[in-house]
């Protein structure tokens, strides 16, 4: 999802939590960035990936949970940094408080919005890597590529086309076949 504009004042957690429910926003180092609504292709990709991941987790009897946006992730209190990844997997139940994930999810997928691709390729890559996300995928519908960033061990940064079957590196046996997803 793209961040459209920032405000100049520093926002507190209380101010963020008091935003109207129909406002979509993320916070980077206390600065609020308002987001636009996702497109049809964005939502189609999100749904297909979410179903594939959820089916895998259920079949394996995993205690990890998968969440679609909008669901907050508080990466930092000071400075306040809150994001809403398109899809995330959280394996540490202690990070979930009923309102949000407090700390880095294990796995994140962001689907690029054409209005601001740098947000996912640069800003979120930086924050996710530095706050402990294990694996981060950037799905670009316009270019029809998936960039896999695996931050453990030998750091991977590999691009795949939408006609690929891509391994989710945090699992031994989870592969996502983009052709089978019909994208």
Buried (B, 14 or more C-beta within 10 A) or exposed (E): BBBBEBEEEEBEEEEBEEEEEEEBBBBBEBBBBBBEEBBEEBBBBBEBBBEBBBEBBEEEEBEBBBBBBBBBBBBBEEEBBBBBBBBBBBBBEEBBEEEBBBBBBBBBBBBBBEEBBEBBBEBBBEBBBEBEBBBBBBBBBEEEBBBBBBBEEEEBEEEBEBEBEBBBBBBEEBEBEBEEBEB
